Amino acid sequence: MVSCKNRIRLLALLPISPFALAESPSNQQLDWATTFGSLIFVVAFILFLAWLLKRMRVPAMMNQGGLSIVRQLPVGTRERVVIVQAGEEQFLVGVTSQSVQLISKLETPLKQEEMNKSAFASAPFATQLTQILKKNDKH
């Protein structure tokens, strides 16, 4: 048999305190509730991040194979007119929730300066102001 002194030494070597082994059932229920609540929070947070990324329309990380959207203009709640660039050619395309239709091929593609000017005209005031201030700092 193990003496009382040796028992105390053995209990001191345990990684779990002897008091933790004698927890009441109410504390165990509280631990389960806390664990379950944390799990629900983490799942809800992941779903929120997925919804947020979908709303922000983050571009795909993979290679688009030479296709890019040059400009787009919303014309309804789910309808847009889009200029798509494929290689050196640009196409005007109508996009709805049900279909994508080619409207026409642009005879003269938009140049980079035209795209920058039109993007600058539709930018919010704060963006325009910071760009103007940056230009003035350079001079």
PyMOL commands that set and color helices and strands:
alter all, ss='L'
color gray80, all
select helices_A, chain A and resi 4-13+18-21+25-56+112-121+125-138
alter helices_A, ss='H'
color red, helices_A
select strands_A, chain A and resi 67-74+80-86+89-95+100-105
alter strands_A, ss='S'
color yellow, strands_A
deselect
rebuild
show_as cartoon
